[in-house]
Amino acid sequence: MEEYLNPVRLRVLHVDDEPEVLELTQIFLRREDEFEITSVVSAEEALAKLEKGRFDVIISDCKMQGMDGLEFLEEVRETGDSIPFVFFTGIESPEIIEEAWKKGADRYITKNENPAAQCNELARAIRDLAKGKERKEVCNAALLGACDF
């Protein structure tokens, strides 16, 4: 009996100015075989990728050279994009976390000394947020289909 393989992979844009963090996270997330990960080292590069392609979820560090994660989130939200946005950062400041929520972050995951556990948490967040986005798109399409223009 053939096993059904789902060809649809969740497209994730991962932004972090530390290449070793990008690589380690990619190694852990690719074990799941359900994520297609695009890694970039700056928010500016991520904005360029968003202009050219479609992603299901954004993962971003908070403290980066140039445009930081909060500024990046603000730029994304100002375009009207409601793409799920996850902060994956070493910053645990309550003020920063509160600012992230105010600007429209969907999740805030703190990096720690256990990469396997934090990447498992990150994978769950990606799945949950992508499912929520998919449900929202289906509902919007159904509403538009019900409208008589």
HELIX and SHEET records of a PDB file:
HELIX    1   1 PRO A   19  ARG A   30  1                                  12    
HELIX    2   2 ALA A   43  LYS A   52  1                                  10    
HELIX    3   3 GLY A   69  GLU A   78  1                                  10    
HELIX    4   4 PRO A   94  LYS A  103  1                                  10    
HELIX    5   5 PRO A  115  ALA A  146  1                                  32    
SHEET    1   A 5 PHE A  35  VAL A  40  0                                        
SHEET    2   A 5 LEU A  10  VAL A  15  1                                        
SHEET    3   A 5 VAL A  57  SER A  60  1                                        
SHEET    4   A 5 PHE A  85  THR A  89  1                                        
SHEET    5   A 5 ARG A 107  THR A 110  1                                        
END                                                                             
